[in-house]
């Protein structure tokens, strides 16, 4: 089995079943992905959504407004996400640094790279790839605990984030023609990686028992 086989199985099962954003992550291409990528660390997405609602209720609707928000008000707004003091500091610093380094969110999306993101406080590999993939719509395959647990169900275990990501990307890149045939059109790597990750998360949420993912229904 390779990652293309997994993609085919998930697509044939009807994932993504969700009616959310076409790229799966809510409000992809917006600064809200930056917010979500930090707030979702060590917490459930439902709590992140509550935090985002709180931010919107105090009229935060741009990176500029976020960067100028008082740190105590920011901490209070994102409290549902947990670790709110640390996350508030990291989010505030990131928004300020982006504007200082790139001038705007749009310029950031066009010019940022993974190395720059990983040099920022509070951003690890998964957060960096989430921002690149879903905010900037760059070619980045996000892998996470769901991905690792799904593949563990097939007997595949990886020593690092990088090794898991490499395995996921290799199966897609080596089957580029088949991928386009699967979708009936030419699909960009950025869109494919975004939706592939979304399929994995949605499948795991529906088919998990504790830390085990029930993989039998995929027929692989």
N, C-alpha and C positions, 0 to 999 in steps of 0.2 A: 504493500500500500504506500502511496505517496500523498502529498497534500492535494493534488488535483483529484484523486479518487475521492478524498474526503469532501472537496467542494462539490463534486457531482452528486454524491450521496445526500448532502445537505440541501442542495438545490432541488433534487428530485423529491425530497420530503416536504418541499414547500416553504422552506425558510428563505427569506425573511417573511414571517407571517405578520409582522408588526406593521402598523400604518404610520409609524413615525417618519422622521426625515428620510429621504431617498438614500442617503449615505449611512443611515442607521443612527448615528449619534445626533441627538436633538440639536437643531439649529446649527448644523454643520456650516463651516465657512464664516462663522461669526466669532466675536471675542468671547462669547459664552462658553465655547469649547475650552478656552484657556482656564476659565473659572472652574468648569466641571472637572477638568483633568487634575486639578489640584485638590478640589474639594472631595472627589470620589476616593482619594487615597484612604484606605483602611475604613471605609464605610460603605453603606448601601446607597445606590443611586436615588432611591426615594427620599433619602435625607438631603441629598444634594439638591433635588428639585425644590424642597422646602426652603433651603438656603437661597436658591436663585429667586424664588418668589419673594422672599424677604428683601433681597437686593432691589428687585424691580419695584417693590412697594415704596422704597426711598429714592426712586427715580434714577437708579443706575441703569444706563442703557448704552454705554460706550466705554471703551478702554480709558478714555480721557477722564471721565467721571469716576471710574473705579480708582484710578491712580491718585485722584485728589481727595478721595473719601477718607475721613478721619479713621485711624486704625481702630479705635474703640468702637465706633459705629459699625465698621466692617466686621470686627470680631463678634459683635452682638448679632448681626444679621446672619452670619454663617454658623451660628452656634449649633443648629441641628446636625451639621456634618461632623461634629466632634473634632478634637484637637484644634479648636477654633482660633486660639491665640497664635499658635505656630502657623496654621494655614493662612491666617489674616496677614501675618508679617510676610510670608512668602509670596502671597498673591499681590500684596501692595508693592513689594519690591520688584516683582516680575513686571507688573504693569508699568511702573515708572521706568524700569530699565529698557523695556521694549520701546517706549516713546523716546527715551534719550538716545537709544542706539539706532532706531529705524525711522523715527518721526511719526509713524502712523501704523495702525494695525494692518492696513493693506500692504504697506511696504515691508512690514515684518513678514507677512505670509509669502511674499515674493522672494525674499532674500535670506530668510533665516535657514540655518542648517542644524543638523542633529548635534554637532559638536558644541555650537553656541548654546543650545537649550540645555545640554547636559552640564554645562558650566554654571548654570543658574541654581541658586539655592532652592532645595525642595523639589527638584525635578530629576527623576530617575529615568531609566530607559523606557518603561511603559508609558509614563507621562509624556516624555519627549515624542515618542512615536505617535501617541494619540493626538497631540497638538499638530504634528506634521501632517498626519493623515486626515484628520477631521476638521481642523481649523484652517490649515494652509492648503489642503487638498494636494499634498505632495505624495510621492511614491514611498509609502512607509507601511509595512505590515505590522500591526499591533498584535502582540501575543501577551497572554495574561494567565492568571491562575485557571480560568476556564479552559483555555487552550491546552495547558499542561495536563489538567485532569482528564480531558477528553482523550488525548493521545495516550495517557497512561492506561486508559480503558482498553486500548488496543495493544498494550505491552510496550509502548514507546516512552522512554524516559530520557530526559535531557539534563546535562550538568549545569547549564546556564541559560539565561534569557537569549543570549546570542546564538547558541546552538539550536534552540527551539525555533527561533525566528529564521535562521538559515534553512532549516528543514522545510519550514512552511513556504518560504519563497522559492526554493529550488524546484519543488514539484510544480509550481505555477509557471515559472520561467521556462522550464523544459517542455511545457505543454501549451505554449502560447497559442498556437493554431487551434488546438482542441478547445481552449477556453473561449475563443471567439465563436467557434462553432456551437458551443454549449449555450451561449447567450444569443446566438443568431445575429451578432453584430460585433464590431470592433469595440472592445471595452478597454478603457484606460487602466493601467496598473493601479493608479490611485483609487479609482472607483471600485475596482475589483477587490483590492485589499480591504477597503472600508467595509464593503458588504460581506466579504468572507468572514471577517472578524465578527461582524454583527450576527451572521448565521450561527457561528460557533456559540456565542453568548446566549442567544435565544434558545438554541437546542439544549445547552447545558442547564439553563434555568428550568426547562420543562422536563428534563430527564435525569435530574440529580437526586440521589439519596445520600444525605450527609456529604462526605467528600468524594463519593463515588459517582461516576456518570454511567448511566445505563446505555451502552452503545449498540446493543443488539439490533435495535430497530433500523440502524443504518445499513445493515446487511453487508458489512465489509469484513 
